[in-house]
Each structure stands twice: as structure tokens, then as C-alpha cells.
């Protein structure tokens, strides 16, 4: 059984390749030189290479601020590529599992966002990802769209590694936004959920399809998350810094961020039996991987 993973060098793609897949499952995660998601011909070449059992669409244009000016590139990768992947997978009669984001929501809701809440992206990145969701929904009925948020890991560039890098450079105090709240999510846990959903869809035509949320259990502000990172690091003798809570207004960015990125995960639990663990537990593992 061959499964295609887009975005194989990203945080989620890296962790997907680290999963303990069942015997007989072969994961293929081509590098960008072989599979550029902005190139429709490259996508078709890879899809024609072998009889795929499923596609995990984890590749994305994730430069949230740059997307405000690189609009066409963001839409090519985040909307047009999933549209083609969904269409081609439907033609082959195989499922597609597509990773999306909390940025499809405006962040103005009180409480956790559910899958059927109205979307309302605040910027180009969120709009392009919402476009990708629509393309997958309409392109292949055997789909699972997995929205996630605040993804970190020992790989690539992310908030966890940035905080530790800045503290390690000698910064004694860091200003971190405290009026945006979300659910920290660890790429390894997300990858395990994606693997479970993908295998269920491959094995059973009656497996649940639709839109689901996966984030680790619990919530935090960015400032609170930073404090937890530094506490975990300090316990292992690693770098730490004081956190100065600041407002979004004090840290302006080209793209607006949702103030509330909390996602409810009841649906993925009920459909697939996936119960996310607390983000604090996953954080300890991620810090340990960076500071063995």
C-alpha cells in the first residue's frame, strides 16, 4: 500500500514519516524539487507514478505575513493544489486527507470553534486555506479535512524553537502576545491522528468523511505557552527567559491573527476514537528531544 504525502519536509510531513505504520504501508514524501505544489504538471507526474492508496495533503504555503503580498503563490499552493489533488484522487477512487488551519475562522467567537461554525478568514493565508477546504470538499467525497492550530515540534521553524533560540542567544526578557488564545499542537500527535484517519478511510468505504479538528487538549495564550516552554527547558538545564506579556497592538504584523484559535475536538473523538492528550505532556517530550 503506497500513500503519498505532500509537504514531506515540513513539521507534519517529517513526523508522518516517523510514525510506526503497519507492515506493508509505504509512505512517499517527495522533496519540493520533485513535487512543487505550485506546479500542476509536477503534481500529475507524481500521481501517475504508482497506484496510490491515499493522499495526505500536508503541504502548504505557511508564510502568513508574506502571503499578504504573495497572494498568487499562496492561492496556488493552498487552494489550487488541493483542488487538483482532490480531483485526481477522486478519479482514482482513493481518499484524501487534507490538513487545514484555525486561520479559516475570524477568532471573534467566545469559546471553542466547532467544525460547523461559520468561517471568516482575516487575511490571505486563511482565505487561501479556506479555498483549499472548499476544493477538497467538492472534489472528492471521500475526504477528511483536519483543521489544526499552533503546531510546534523539534523540526523546522516554529514557536517552540524560536523561543528557545532567543533565550539561548542571551535574551533575558521576551515580549510575547498575551491576548491571543489557542491550543498548542505537537506535530507528532497530529501525525498520529492523520495516520489513524487515513488508514480508516483506506480500509473502509464507510469510514467517516468530512471536516474535523485536531489540537492537543487544553489552551493557552502565546505568553503562557512561552512561559511553559521556558519552565520545561529550565528543568532540563536549558535556556530560559522572562516573559513580558504584551498586546497584539504592541506587536503589529502585516497579517491579522485570530484572537481565539481554540478548536473543539469532540467530532474526531466520536468518529475515530482519537482523544488528544494535554499539550503540556507533549511539550515535555518536544523539549526533551531538543535537549537530550
N, C-alpha and C positions, 0 to 999 in steps of 0.2 A: 504494500500500500504506500503510494507516494503522495505526500502532502506538500504543497507549495506555500512558502512563507515569504511575503513581501516585507521589506524593511528588516532584513535579517541581521544587519549590523547595528540596529538600534537597541535600546534597552530591552524592549519586549521580545524582539526577534532573537537577541542573544540568549535571553532566558528560555525561550521556547526550545532552543537547541540544547539547552542544559537539562530539559525535562526527561524523566525516565519513561519514554514512550514504550508501548507494548511491542513485543517481538514482531517483526515483520513490517513495522511502520518506519518509513524512511522520510526524514524531513529534508527539504531542499530550500535553502535560503540564499539565492544568488546575490552576488555583490551588485552594487549600483552600476558598475561597468557593464554587467550582463543584463541587468533589469533596471532601466531608468524608468520610473513610473510616469515621467512626463513624455515618454516616447511610446506611442500606441503600437508601433511596429515591433518594438522590443518586447512589449507585453505579449503580443500574439506569437512571437518566436518562442518565448519561454513556455507558453501554454501549449504550443504544438509539439514540444519536445518529448512528452511522455503522457500516458493516460493518468492524469491526476485523480486522486480520490476526494480531495477537498482543497480549498484555498483559504489560508488565513491571511487576511489583508491587514497587516500591522504597520505597513509603511505609510508615512505621512510627511507632509511639509509642516514642521512644528515651530518654525521661527515666528512666533506670534507677532512680534513688533515689526519685523521685516515684511510680513505679509501685507501690512498696510500700504506698502509701496510696490511689492512684488505680487500684485493681485493675480495676474495671469498665471504665474508659476504655482501659486497656492491653489488656484482652482484646477489647474491641470492635474496636480498630484492628488489633491484631496477630494475632488469630485469626479473629474473625467476618468481618471484611472480606476476608481472603484466602479464607475458605470461600466467600463469595458470588462473588468474582471467579473462583475455580476452577470453581464450578458453572456460572456463566454462560458462561465461556469454553468449557467442555466442551459445553454446549448449542449453541454456535455452531461447534463443530468447530475451534477455534483453540488454539494453545499458550499457556501461561502460564509466565513466568519469574519466580520469587519469590526475593527477597533475604532471607536469614536470618543467623544470628549464632553466634559461638562460645559465647555465653551459654547455649546449649542443653546444653552439657557442664558437668560439675562441676569440671573443672580439676584433678583429682587424678591423672590419668594421667602416667606417665613417658614422655616422647617426644611425637611429633606425633599429634593426633587424626585418625583416618580417618573416612570418611563412615559406615561401618557400626559404629563404636564406640557403646556404649550411652550414651544421653543421661541427664542428671540435673541439670536446672536448679537453681540455688541460690536463685532469687528469682522475683518476679512477672514481671519483664521476660522473663527466659529462658523461664519456663514459658509465657507468652503467645506467644512466638515459636515455641516447640516445638509449641504448639497450632496455630499457623498452618501450620507444616510438615505436620502430620498432615492438616489440612483440604485443603491443596493436593494431597497425595499421593492422598487418597481421592476428591477432587472432580474431578480431570482427569488421565487417564493421560498426556496429552501435556504434561508439566511438567518444568521444571528448577528445582530448589531450589539456590540458590548461597549457601552459608554464607561469611561473611567476618568480619573482625575488625580492630579498631584503625584504623578508617577516618579519614583526615585529608585535607585539601585546602585550597586558598586560599579556599573558600567556607564560609559558615555558622559554626557553633561547633564547635570540635574541639580536640584536644590540641595540635596544632601551633600554632594561632593563640593558644591560651591561654598557652602557654609564651612566645611572642614578645611577647604583650601584657604579661605580668607583667614580663618582662625590660625591656621598653620603658618601664614605669612607674617604673623606678628600683630594682627589687628586685635586690640583688646576689647573693643566695643563695636557692635554692628547694628545699624538701624534696620529693622525688619518690620514689614507691614503687619499691623495687628487687627485691621478692620475688614479683612477678607478671611472667610472661614471655608474649610473644605475637609476632605477625608484623605489623608496621606495614603498612598497606594504603592506597594512594593512590586516591582516588575516580575519577580519570581512568583509571587502569589497570583498576579494577573495571568501570567503564562500558564500556570497550572489550571486556572479556570478556563482559559481558552482551549487548552488541550482537552479538558473534560467535555466541553461543549462540542468541539469539533468531532471527537470520536463518537459522541452520542448521535450527532447528525449523520455521520458516515454510516453507522451501524443500523440506524433505524429511520425509515422514511417518515415515521410518525413522531420523531423527536420534536420537541417544541421549537418553533421558529418565532422570530420577532425581535423586539428590542429589549435589552436587559442592561442592568447596571452592575458593575463590579468595582468596589473600592474596599480597602480594609476597614474593619469596624472601628467606630469612634470618629472623633472630629478634632480639629484644632484650628487656630489661626496660624498664619505663616510664622509669626513671632513665637507662638507657643511651640510650634514644630521645631523651630531653630533651637529653642531652649532645651527641648528633649534631645535633639541631636548632640548638643554640646555636653549635656549631662551623661549621655551614653558614651561619648568619646572620652570624657574625663575619667569615667570609671575604668577605662582601659588604658589610662595614661596618655591619651591622645590630646590633640589641640582643643581648646575651648575658648569661648569669649563671652562677654556680657552682651545681652540682647537689649537694645533700646527700642521699645515699641513706638512705631511711627504710623501715620495715617497714609492712606492711598494718595491723598493730595500732596503729601510731603515727598512722595516717590513717583513723580509723573512718568508715564510711559506712552509711546505712540499709540498702543492699542489699549482699550479699556478692558479691565478684568472683571469677571463677575464677583460681586461681593459675597455671594453664597454659592459655593460649589459642592454642597453636601448632596450625595446621591443615595437614595434608598435602594437596598439590595434584596428586598423580600422576594421579588419576582424570580431572580436567578436561583435563590434558595429553593423556592417552591417547584421550579421547573427542572432543575438539575441537581438538587441536593447540595449546592455549593454554599457553605457558610463561612464568610471571610473572618479571619482571625483579627484580633486587635492590632492596629498599626504599631503600637508600642512594642509588641513582641517581635514583629518583623523588623523594626528598626534596630533592635539589638543584634539580630543576625547580619543585617547590612553593614553596620558599623564594625562588627567582628570580621567581616570579610575584607573590609578596608584596612583594619588594624589588627591583624592576626597576632 
